[in-house]
C-alpha cells in the first residue's frame, strides 16, 4: 500500500463487475485473523469501505495486497487444533525515565495459547 496515495470514493471509473471485488475483500477480511500485517490496508485504509461502489484504484490496490501475500506465504499466525484457548498478556511500562525526552514507554504482547496475536 502506498501511504502517500490515499484512496477516495469518487476517484475513477466504477468497476463493471463489483462482485469480484467484493469476493476478494471478503477473503481478505477472513485472512486478517491469521495475517495481522494486512489488517491496516484492508480495514483501516478503506479497502473494505468501498464494497458498495468499488473503483479501478481500489481493485488495483487489492491486487497489490494479493501480490504481497503471494510473496510471503510462510508468514502467518498458526493456531494448532490442540492449543488451549487461554489468553495471556504481558506488559512493560517505563514511565518517563528517558532523560532526554521524559517520554513513557509501554510495550505489550498478547498470546492465545502459545500463539502471539498482538
Secondary structure, DSSP 8 states (H G I E B T S, - for coil): --TTS---TTSS-B-S-HHHHHHHHHHHHHHTTT-GGGHIIIIITSGGGGSSS-BHHHHHHHHHHHHHHHHTTT-S----TT----EEEEEEEE-S--TTT---EEEEEEEETTEE--
